[in-house]
């Protein structure tokens, strides 16, 4: 049965489903404007007025506040709370909506989580436009502390663990150095920290997708490095379910078209790196259509040349000189010198028969001795 996450501040008994819910100042509340439509589209077919699985109805504020047969659905850290269920992997038995049913979009999931973390009020005004996507992490409560035993296990396995946000308790975990460890072992090592991970690197891990699907949920994950890793759609689903994934590195990753399609559908994503990944035309077009997404495919266009140096052609010296050549015979061909083709070599002016001989001479002057005109 669905049980609880954050305690509601009060039961709003006077608000019925037929009455519009107003926020402070008479404006529409966050619940009425955004949360009720999400619940109506994704939840009330099984938890509504005519059907109430687990004794839970989600079609009115009164019904939501009453909870289900297990009590409130907003009890902090309850493994079967509404928040935990919508963030759990899709194939988890407790995941909601259940596997096989239409799933919440990343944006809808992020909105529900932010609403719950803010107190699940039915009357509070909606946050500013874009606040959920841009400031979700700052609105949520700090991450749970990593148990010492779990941290010690990660250290012992040479998995890098670092606190990157002391205020929020967020961690950076890098398993790239131990990518060859068995997948199940990596799952067991990383899973206890998943709720606190803000940045995760699974570089080179062959079954990174399976780890993401099994070790989550990842409610605070923002940066995910899957360089040269094995990735599938289910893993990306799990990584994106928290609604805060902003940067994804897939450089040289192994992933199929379904996984690439999932990349296009991650609403929270702001930057994706796809060097060395072959994109089907349809996927490339979908990515290009997203004005809010930076797509880095490693295609570097060289800047235009500031200046192009002209090709050097041996011939008449660029600077006119009145000095005569010290030779009458070309040192290369042995034919008479043409005064038009002279170069300065050392402290002498040497003449040649044509524009090609100076180049030969410069390559190896010692092989072409100059027969100087005898002084009179």
N, C-alpha and C positions, 0 to 999 in steps of 0.2 A: 504494500500500500504506500502511496506517496505520503511521506511525513515531512517535516519542516526544516527552514533555514534561518532567516533573520526574524526576530519577533516583531510583529506589527505593533506600532505605537498605540493603536486603539482599534476597536472594532467599530466600523462606520455603519451602525445599525439603521440610521435614518435615510441612507442613500439607496434607493431602489434602482432596478435596471431601467425603468422607464424615465428616470430623471437624468438630465444632463449633469455631468460632474464638472463643477467650476473650481478653478484654482483661485489663489488670492487675487483680488482685484476683478473678479468676474470672468477671467479668461479660462479657456478650456484647460483642464488638468492634464498632466503628463499621462496619467492612466487613461483618461478618455481619448486623448489625441493619438496615442501611440500604442499603449499596452493592450487595451481592450480589443482593438482591431487584430492584433497579433494572436491573442488568445481565441478570438472568434474564428479566425481562419485556420488555426492549427490545433486547437485543443478542445473546443466545446462539442465537437461531434461525439467524443467519448466522455467528456466531463462537462456536461451542460444540463439544461433543464429536463430533457427527456431521458438522458442516459448519464449515469454517475458511477463510472468504474472506480473501485476503491472508495466509494462513498464521497468522491470529490466532484464538486461542481465549480466551474470557472467562468460562468456566464454573467455574474453580477458581483459587485464588491462584497455584499453580505455573504454570498456563497464562498467566495475566495477566503474571506476572513474566518469563516467557520472551519475551513480545512476539510480533511477527509476522515476516513475511519481511523487513521493513525494519528490524527490531531493536526496541528498547524503545519502548513507546508513551507514555513519560513523559520525553521529552527537552525541556528548556526551550526555548521560542521556536521549536520546529520547526513549520513551517506545516502539517504533516500529523500533529501529535501528537493524542492523544485529546482533550485539552482544547480545542485550536484547532478540531478538527472538530465537536465538539458545540456550539461557540459560533458557528460560521460560519453565514451565511444558509442557509435551507433549500434554496434553488435553486442553491447552490454545489455544484460537482461533487464536492468533497471533504467535504461536510457528512455527518454521521452522527447518527442514522439517515438513510439516503438519502431524497430526495424521493419521496413516494408511500407511504412506510412510516409506521406510527404513530410520532409524534414524542414526545420526552421532554416531560414537563410542566415548567413553570418551576421548580417545587420540586425535581424530580428532577435537572434540569440544575444547579441551584445546589448541590445536595448533592454531585454528582460533582465539580464544580469545586472546592468547598471541600475535599473529601477529597484530591484531587490536589494542591492548593496546600499542604495540611498534610503532604504526604510520601507519600500513597498507602499508608499502613501497613495490614497485614492484622490486626494485633493491638492497635493503639491503641484506647482506649475512645472511645465516641461522645461528641461534645461535648454540653453541656447542652441541654435541650429549647429549641428556638427560637434556638440560637446561630448556626446557619447563616443563617437569615433576618435576624437582628438584627445580627450582627456579621461578616457575610461579608467586608466590605471590609477590616476590620482584620485578618482572618486571612490574606488573600491578600498576595502579595508586592507591593512598590511598582510602580506603573505605569511602563512604559518611557518614557524621556525623549523629548520631541518633538525631532526633528532640527531644527537651526537653519534649514535650507532650507525645511522645511515651515512653521515659525513665520513666517519672512519672507514666504512666499507668502500666508499668512493675513492678515498685517498689510497687505501690499500691496493685497489685495482688500477691505480694511476689514472683515474678519471679526474680531470681538472675541475675544481669547484671554487667559485669566487663570488663574493657579495658585490653586486654592482649598484645596488640602491639600498643603503642602510635603512632609510626611512620606511621604505615599502617592503624591505626584507627580500628583495629580488636577487636571484642567483644567475650566474653564468656557468653553464656546464659544458665541458668539451670532452667528448669521448673519442675524438679523432685519433688520438695516440694509441688507443686500444681497440681499434675498429675490428681487429681479427678475433676478439673475444666472442664466444657463443652468443647468439641473439638472446636466448632466455636469460643468460647471466646479465647481459646489459639491461634487459627489462627489469630484472630484480634490483639492480643497482640504482637505476634512474627513477623508477616509479615512486619511491618515497619522497623524492624531491620535486616531482612534476608540478605540484600546486604552487611552488615558489619560483619556478624557472621563468626568467624574463628573456634570456638568450640561451639558445641550445645549438651545439655543433655536433652533428653526426657525420662528419666528413669521412668518406671512404667506407662507411658501414654498409655492408651488402644488403641487409634487411632493415634499413632505417624506417621504411614504411610500417613494418610490423611493430617496431619499437614504439613509434608514435601512437599507433592504434592501441597497443596493450599497456603502455606505461602511463598514459594520461588518466584523466583529462588535464589540459594545459590552460587553465583559466587566465594566466598572466603572460603567456608567451607572445613576444613581440618580434624577435629576430630568430630566424631558423636557417642554419647553414647545412645544406645537404649536398655539398660539393662532392662529386664522384661517388655518391651514395645510390643505393637502390630505393626507388620511391614508387609508391602506388597511390591510387585515389583514396583508399581507405585511410592511409596514413596522413595524407594532406587534409582529409576531412577532420580527423582528430586534432591536428595541429591548428586548424582554423576555427574550430568550434568555439573557442573562447572569445572570438570576436575582436582580438587585439593584434593579430599577426600583421605586421607592417612591412617587414623586409624578408625576402626569401632568396637564398642563394642556391641555384641549381646548376652550377658550373660543372659541365661534364657528367651530370647525373644520368642515371639510367631510369627512364620513366616512359610509360606508354601514352597513347593519345588521350585516354580517359583521365590520366593524372594531369596532363597538360590542360585539358578542358577545365579541371578543377581549379588550376591556377587562375584561369580567366575569371572564375566565379567567386574568388575570395574578395569580398567587398572591402575589407579593411586594408588590403594590401596596397602599399604605396611604392614599393620598389622591388623589382625582381631581376635577378642576374641569370642569364641563360646562355653563357658562353659554351660553345661546343655542343649545344642541344639543337637537334634538327626539328624545326617547327613545321607542322602541316600548315598549308596556306590558310585554312579556316581559323586555326588557332592564332596564327600570326596576325590575321585581320582583327580577331576579337581583342587581342591585346592592344593593337594599335588604336582601336576605337575608344579605349579608356583614357580619357584626358587626365584623370587623377593618378595614373600609374606610370612610373618611370621604368621602361624596359631596356635593360642593358644586355645586348647580345654580343658584345666584344668586337663590334664592327667599328674600327677606327678609320676615319677619313683623314688622310694627311692634310695639313694646312697648305694653302697655296704658297708657292715659293715667293719669297720677297724679291729675289733677284736671280736670274739665270746667267751664269757666266758663258760667254760666247766660246765656241770651240776654237782652240788655238790652231792656227794654220801657219806652218813655216813658210816664209817667203820674204818679202821685202820688210826690213826692220821697221817697226812701228815709228821709230824716231829717226828722222833723216840725219844722215851723217856725211860729212865731207871727207871722212877718212877713207883712204883707199884700202882694199883688201891686201893682206900681206902675201897673198898667193895668186898665181895666174891660172893654176890648174886645180879643178875640184878634187879635194882629198878623197872623195868617195868614188866618183866615176872616172876620174882621170881625164876629163874633158875640160875645155876652156871655161873659165868662170864667167857667169853672167852677172854684171854689176848690180842687177836688181835683187840678187839673193845673197845677202850678207848678214852675218850674226857676229855679236861680240862674244869672244871666248877668252876668258882671262882678261888680259890687257891688249888683246889683238882683235882686229876685224878680219874675219875669214870669209872668203867668197865661195859660192857653190854654183853649179850649173843649172839647178832647177829647185823648185820648192820642196822636193822630197828628200834631197840629200842631207839637209841640215838635221833632220830627225835621226837619220842613220848615224850621223856623226856624233850627235849628243848621246846616243845610247852607248857608244864605246869610242871615245875620242882616241884612245891609244891605238885602236885598230886602224885608224885612218890618219896617218901622219901627214902633216901639212908641209908641202914643198914651198918654202918661202922664196920670194923674189930676192935675188942677191942684191945687196946694197951696192949702189954705184960709188 
